[in-house]
Amino acid sequence: MPKSYHHLDRDQRCQLDTLKERGDSIVTAAQVLGAHRSSIYRELARNTGRRGYHHRQADEKARQRRNTACQAKKKMAPEIIIIIEAKLRLQWSPVQISGWLKKNGYEKAVSHETIYQHIWKDKRNRGSLYRELRHHGKKYNKRSKGTAGRGCIPNRIDIKERPLVVEKKIRLGDWELDTIIGTGQSGAIVSMVERASKFTKLAKISRKTAEETEAALVGKLSPVREFVHTLTADNGKEFSNHQAVGAALDADFYFATPYHSWERGLNEHTNGLVRQYFPKSQRLDLVSDEDLKKVEVLLNNRPRKILHFSTPQEVFTRLSEHAAAPRLFESSS
């Protein structure tokens, strides 16, 4: 006997699509699916598009209605909204905010989907929260190729020679390097990101030369020199002075394979985060050191999902203290 009214699942919608295309009746479809005919009538009435009934479209329509219904039932408390909007103003992503709320014991923590819904509702009401998102709500297009292979680097050491421990991202001191260029070649930013902690350092240079890049790298990484073991860059000519940089920091310098930007995936991702503040259309020679430092602080104090919603600053501090502990013990013995 056919069941009473219920919503169809994805497999049943797929079957119904086939049966309808074949010309079977509602009664026959109900018998084949083991559903009440009222379920079939309701399904067709609610989920048929302009070009007829198609199971993918029907499933998407049903999913959207469920999400809308859930959002209507689940209203965020005013105090949670205040926290969420404050974190958005710091350019935290909805995923980071949701994870941080749960990590810090908020009983009324909400999902990142709910936060996105709040942002879109605010946008429809002419609000500006969406502007705090990394891509301003636009679709993200991945880079198909990196900027590797632009020059011949003398005495370069290929990434294949790099120690395997670097791939594990478990020790502190393995850094990825790149340069971010301003519009019209107007200045550049040298980005440095540590693989285990995701800790980021940024330095401004007026021209993308090997000499200025060398000075920026040594200047920014010297204060944490004991936590610099390897450096990995792309094949841009600005890294031609790699041997001098390696000697100054007592670190090994490696180069990624040309056109293999994923070998420095963390650095590529970090550059995208920096671009949120300094878009490609902006002149970087006009960026002040204070503005650059502000962005560096924001990125290092933003919780990251990959770090279980700890911040890069917290992880870098914890790992550096752990790494220094054995040496402190030895010196006191």
Buried (B, 14 or more C-beta within 10 A) or exposed (E): EBEEEEBBEEEBBBBBBEBBEEEBEBEBBBEBBEBBBBBBEBBBEEBBEEEEBBBEBBBEBBEEEEEEEEBEEEEBEEEBBEBBBEBBEEBBBBBBBBBBBBEEEBEEBBBBBBBBBBBBEBBEEEBEBBEBBBEEEEEEEEEEEBBBBEBEBEEBBEBEEBEEEBEEBEBBBBBBBBBBBBEEEBBBBBBBBBBBBBBBBBBBBEEBBBEBBBBBBBEBBEEBEBBBBBBBBBBBBBBBBBBBBBEBBEBBBBBBBBBBBEBBEBBBEBBBBBBBBBEEEBEBBEBEEEEBEEBBEBBBEBBBEEBEBBBBBBBBEEBBEEBEEEEEEEEEE
